[in-house]
C-alpha cells in the first residue's frame, strides 16, 4: 500500500505502520530492533501490517547504543594500497561467517578523515576494526570506550591490538643483506604517524649495530610508489648498496626510479620491501620482501571483535603478534666489490661509504 496523494508515490514509513497497527511508532521500532521487548501478539500484528504496506526496516535507522545492528566497521588508512586487500578479504570472510555486515571506510591517510568516519558510524555498528590507524593513542582509547574496538598494525595500551612481528621480520631482512656482503643499509621510511614505521626503523638500527653494519634513514616518505621515487632521489645523493623500504609500494617506486636513472637492481643496489603484496611478484626484478599474514590479520581481528561484542573480556595488556617471514626473490644480490654506476658516478663502494658516512644512523622515531 502506498500513498498516491498529489500523484506521487512514496515508501511507507514507521509512522504509517504504527497508525495502521494502532500502536506508537516507538513500539514499531522496538519490534524490529529489540523484539524481546514487545509482546508476541503485538509484534506479530506489526510485522503483518509492515508486510501489507511494503515497509522494510532500516537497521541503521533504528540502531540504538544498547541494541545490536549485526554490522561492524572496518576503517582502512588507504583503500588504494594493495596492503589493504587481503586484510579486507579476511575481515569480510569472518564477518560473513558470523552473519555480520562489514561497513568499509577509507580514511585516505588523514587523521581528520578517520575521526569523521568514526564519529558518523560508531553509533550504527556493534564494533570497530581500525587498520593502521593514524589517530593519536588517546583518541583511539576514547573510541574504544564507546564501542568494542580492535586495532591492527598498532600497539596501544589498554586497547586490544593485533600486530605483525616487525622486529623479527626486520632482523631477517638485515641478516639476509649482511650475508650478501652489504655493509651500508638505507631505510626508506614511511609516514611519521605510522607506528609500524617507528618499530621497523628502531629494529633495523638495533640489528645493524649488533652486526657491525651502518644504517641511515631516508624520509619520512609517502607510503606510495611516489614515495619510492623520492627515496631514489635522496639515494642518488648519498649512495648505499642496499635499501629496506617501509612497504612494498615504496620499494617498487624505488626500483622504477632507480632504473630510470640507469641504476640496476640488484646489480647496483639491493632492495627489500615489507608486506608481500601481490604487485611485488609482478615488478622486475621480483621483490624480496618481509611477508605479513594480512589475510589472517583481518580474519583474527573480526573474530576477536565478535568475541568481545558477545561478552568476552578483552585482553589489552599485550598485543596479539602474528608471525612474519622473509620471502627472497630477485631484487637482492651479493654486493659488487667494484662497480661503475651511471647514477652514482664512477667510484668504488668504499668511496661511496666515505662520502656519506656522516649520515650513519641519523635520526630516530
C-alpha positions as a printed Julia matrix, in Angstrom:
365×3 Matrix{Float64}:
  0.0     0.0     0.0
  1.45    3.39   -0.96
  0.29    6.98   -0.64
 -0.83    8.23   -4.03
 -1.65   11.79   -2.95
 -0.61   14.51   -5.43
  0.03   11.77   -7.98
  3.3    10.76   -6.33
  4.15    7.52   -4.59
  6.36    7.22   -1.51
  7.72    4.38    0.55
  5.73    3.62    3.71
  7.3     4.83    6.93
  7.39    3.6    10.51
  4.58    6.06   11.26
  2.32    4.51    8.61
  2.85    1.08   10.2
  2.15    2.5    13.67
 -1.08    4.18   12.51
 -2.48    1.08   10.81
 -1.41   -1.28   13.63
 -2.79    1.05   16.29
  0.47    1.38   18.24
  3.11    4.0    18.9
  5.98    4.46   16.44
  8.42    3.56   19.23
  6.7     0.15   19.54
  7.21   -0.47   15.83
 10.87    0.46   16.22
 11.34   -1.96   19.13
  9.63   -4.73   17.19
 12.38   -4.68   14.59
 15.38   -3.62   16.69
 14.64   -5.3    20.05
 11.86   -7.84   19.51
 12.11   -9.28   23.02
 10.72   -6.02   24.4
  7.38   -6.27   22.57
  4.51   -8.68   23.35
  4.4   -11.54   20.86
  0.88  -10.84   19.58
  1.61   -7.13   19.16
  4.87   -7.84   17.35
  3.09  -10.28   15.05
  0.4    -7.7    14.19
  3.04   -5.06   13.46
  5.0    -7.38   11.19
  1.81   -8.34    9.32
  0.94   -4.7     8.75
  4.52   -3.95    7.67
  4.28   -6.69    5.01
  0.92   -5.4     3.8
  2.26   -1.85    3.49
  5.56   -2.92    1.95
  7.55   -1.41    4.81
 11.18   -2.55    5.18
 13.02   -1.84    8.42
 16.33    0.01    8.07
 18.83   -1.32   10.63
 20.85    1.9    10.53
 17.74    3.95   11.12
 16.68    2.08   14.27
 20.13    1.32   15.68
 20.48    2.4    19.31
 23.51    2.2    21.6
 22.08   -0.66   23.64
 20.94   -2.7    20.63
 22.65   -4.87   18.03
 22.9    -3.96   14.36
 24.83   -7.02   13.12
 27.19   -4.53   11.49
 30.82   -3.7    12.2
 33.09   -1.03   10.78
 36.47   -1.68    9.18
 38.44    1.56    8.82
 41.36    1.36    6.37
 44.11    4.01    6.23
 44.23    3.88    2.41
 41.96    1.58    0.47
 44.0     2.04   -2.72
 47.06    0.47   -1.09
 47.21   -3.25   -2.04
 48.3    -3.9     1.56
 44.61   -3.49    2.45
 43.21   -6.08    0.03
 43.93   -9.23    1.99
 43.02   -7.61    5.32
 39.62   -6.68    3.87
 39.19  -10.16    2.4
 39.96  -11.87    5.72
 37.76   -9.49    7.7
 34.85   -9.95    5.28
 35.14  -13.74    5.45
 34.97  -13.76    9.25
 32.11  -11.24    9.34
 30.04  -13.15    6.78
 30.64  -16.38    8.65
 29.09  -14.78   11.73
 26.16  -13.22    9.86
 27.57   -9.7    10.11
 27.77   -6.97    7.51
 31.02   -5.04    7.12
 30.95   -1.25    6.79
 34.18   -0.38    4.94
 35.57    3.13    5.35
 38.61    4.75    3.72
 40.5     7.25    5.91
 42.66    8.36    2.97
 45.77    8.64    5.16
 44.07   11.54    7.0
 43.63   11.76   10.78
 40.75   14.21   10.3
 39.01   11.96    7.79
 39.45    8.96   10.09
 37.86   10.83   13.02
 34.94   11.95   10.89
 34.28    8.43    9.61
 34.28    7.02   13.14
 32.09    9.74   14.59
 29.48    9.16   11.87
 29.44    5.39   12.07
 30.17    4.41   15.65
 26.56    4.63   16.82
 25.36    2.35   14.0
 27.78   -0.56   14.43
 28.43   -3.16   17.11
 32.21   -2.8    16.93
 35.14   -1.32   15.04
 38.36   -2.63   13.49
 40.95    0.1    12.93
 43.56   -0.96   10.38
 46.83    1.01   10.58
 45.2     4.0    12.26
 46.95    7.38   12.14
 45.0     8.81   15.1
 46.71    9.54   18.44
 46.54    6.81   21.1
 44.29    8.95   23.33
 41.7     9.37   20.55
 41.62    5.62   19.9
 41.17    4.89   23.62
 38.21    7.28   23.66
 36.62    5.44   20.73
 37.25    2.1    22.45
 35.15    3.28   25.42
 32.15    3.79   23.13
 32.24    0.51   21.21
 34.29   -2.71   21.22
 37.39   -1.93   19.15
 40.38   -3.84   17.78
 43.44   -2.02   16.41
 45.53   -3.59   13.62
 49.2    -2.96   12.96
 49.4    -0.74   16.02
 50.13   -1.33   19.73
 48.12    0.85   22.13
 47.96    0.47   25.89
 44.52   -0.62   27.19
 43.21   -1.39   23.68
 43.12   -4.91   22.12
 45.64   -4.93   19.26
 46.94   -7.29   16.58
 50.38   -6.67   15.09
 52.91   -8.38   12.85
 56.27   -9.4    14.31
 58.07   -6.44   12.75
 61.29   -6.79   14.79
 61.8   -10.4    13.7
 60.96   -9.61   10.09
 63.39   -6.69   10.01
 66.15   -8.74   11.6
 65.72  -11.43    8.94
 65.98   -8.76    6.24
 69.16   -7.29    7.74
 70.69  -10.75    8.2
 69.93  -11.53    4.56
 71.63   -8.36    3.32
 74.62   -8.87    5.63
 75.07  -12.4     4.28
 75.2   -10.88    0.79
 78.08   -8.64    1.85
 76.23   -5.33    2.26
 77.7    -3.07    4.92
 75.58    0.06    4.48
 71.79   -0.15    4.6
 69.41    2.74    3.95
 65.86    2.7     5.3
 63.23    4.35    3.09
 60.86    5.41    5.85
 57.07    5.66    5.87
 54.73    8.32    7.32
 55.71    9.95   10.61
 52.37    8.96   12.14
 52.91    5.27   11.36
 53.51    3.1    14.42
 54.94    0.31   12.24
 57.44    2.72   10.68
 58.89    3.56   14.08
 59.17   -0.09   15.07
 60.84   -1.04   11.79
 63.41    1.75   11.93
 64.34    1.0    15.54
 64.59   -2.72   14.76
 66.83   -2.03   11.77
 69.18    0.14   13.84
 69.37   -2.46   16.59
 70.11   -5.31   14.17
 72.64   -3.22   12.23
 74.51   -2.25   15.4
 74.7    -5.85   16.58
 76.05   -6.97   13.19
 78.54   -4.13   12.8
 76.69   -2.54    9.87
 75.87    1.09    9.11
 72.29    2.31    8.77
 70.66    5.58    7.85
 67.15    6.8     7.33
 65.6     8.46    4.26
 62.3    10.22    4.8
 59.61   10.4     6.02
 58.01    9.4     2.72
 54.5     8.85    1.43
 53.73    5.08    1.58
 53.29    5.04   -2.19
 55.18    4.5    -5.43
 55.77    8.25   -5.48
 57.4     7.95   -2.07
 59.79    5.41   -3.55
 60.71    7.84   -6.33
 61.54   10.47   -3.71
 63.75    7.93   -1.93
 65.65    7.29   -5.18
 66.47   10.99   -5.49
 67.91   11.02   -1.96
 69.77    7.77   -2.54
 71.48    9.23   -5.61
 72.96   11.96   -3.4
 74.08    9.59   -0.62
 74.5     6.09   -2.13
 74.03    2.81   -0.28
 74.35   -0.68   -1.71
 71.14   -1.89   -0.03
 67.77   -0.38    0.86
 64.94   -1.67    3.06
 61.69    0.12    2.29
 58.8     0.86    4.66
 56.45   -1.11    2.4
 56.32   -2.81   -0.97
 54.89    0.23   -2.79
 57.83    2.38   -1.72
 60.19   -0.44   -2.77
 58.52   -0.75   -6.19
 58.64    3.01   -6.73
 62.3     2.98   -5.75
 63.16    0.2    -8.21
 61.37    2.01  -11.05
 63.0     5.36  -10.28
 66.46    3.82   -9.99
 66.01    2.11  -13.35
 65.13    5.48  -14.9
 68.45    6.79  -13.54
 70.37    3.89  -15.02
 70.87    2.14  -11.69
 70.17   -1.6   -11.88
 68.52   -3.61   -9.11
 70.06   -5.78   -7.76
 73.34   -5.29   -9.67
 73.99   -1.84   -8.16
 71.5    -1.73   -5.28
 69.64   -4.49   -3.45
 66.06   -3.61   -2.41
 63.82   -5.22    0.23
 60.17   -4.37    0.82
 57.62   -5.06    3.54
 54.16   -6.72    3.41
 54.43   -9.09    0.41
 51.62   -7.6    -1.65
 50.75   -9.23   -4.96
 52.4    -6.48   -7.02
 55.78   -7.41   -5.59
 55.8   -10.54   -7.73
 54.98   -8.59  -10.9
 57.69   -5.92  -10.74
 61.01   -6.61  -12.48
 63.04   -7.81  -10.7
 60.6    -9.59   -8.41
 60.74   -8.06   -4.95
 62.39   -9.58   -1.91
 60.1    -8.68    0.98
 59.08   -9.35    4.56
 55.72  -11.11    4.33
 52.96  -10.2     6.76
 49.97  -12.56    7.24
 47.49   -9.94    6.04
 44.51  -12.25    5.44
 45.0   -13.84    8.87
 45.21  -10.37   10.41
 41.8    -9.35    9.07
 40.27  -12.72    9.97
 41.68  -12.68   13.52
 40.64   -9.08   14.11
 36.99   -9.7    13.27
 36.81  -12.96   15.22
 38.32  -11.3    18.3
 35.97   -8.34   17.9
 32.97  -10.66   17.7
 34.07  -12.37   20.9
 34.2    -9.01   22.69
 30.81   -7.97   21.27
 29.34  -11.2    22.63
 30.67  -10.55   26.12
 34.25  -11.83   26.23
 36.61   -9.73   28.28
 39.32   -8.23   26.02
 42.97   -8.82   26.9
 44.63   -5.5    26.13
 47.9    -5.85   28.05
 49.92   -7.34   25.21
 49.05   -7.23   21.51
 48.39  -10.44   19.61
 51.52  -10.9    17.49
 51.33  -12.71   14.15
 54.5   -14.16   12.58
 56.42  -12.6     9.7
 58.8   -14.26    7.25
 61.35  -13.19    4.66
 60.49  -14.02    1.04
 63.66  -13.91   -1.05
 63.23  -13.05   -4.73
 65.37  -11.39   -7.39
 65.73   -7.81   -6.05
 68.64   -8.7    -3.73
 72.08   -9.98   -4.66
 75.69  -10.05   -3.49
 77.32   -6.63   -3.22
 79.71   -5.93   -6.06
 83.14   -5.04   -4.68
 83.9    -2.63   -7.52
 81.3    -1.13   -9.77
 80.56    1.72  -12.13
 77.04    3.17  -11.99
 75.72    5.98  -14.22
 73.72    7.46  -11.35
 76.34    7.12   -8.66
 79.26    8.15  -10.84
 82.49    6.22  -11.31
 83.53    5.22   -7.82
 84.22    2.28   -5.6
 81.94    1.1    -2.82
 84.48    2.24   -0.25
 84.4     5.71   -1.8
 80.62    5.79   -1.53
 80.78    4.8     2.11
 83.28    7.5     2.93
 81.21   10.11    1.09
 78.06    9.56    3.13
 79.37    8.22    6.45
 78.26   11.4     8.18
 74.66   10.18    7.82
 75.24    6.9     9.62
 72.36    6.01   11.97
 70.91    9.5    11.82
 67.51   10.34   13.27
 65.09    8.28   15.35
 61.38    7.76   15.77
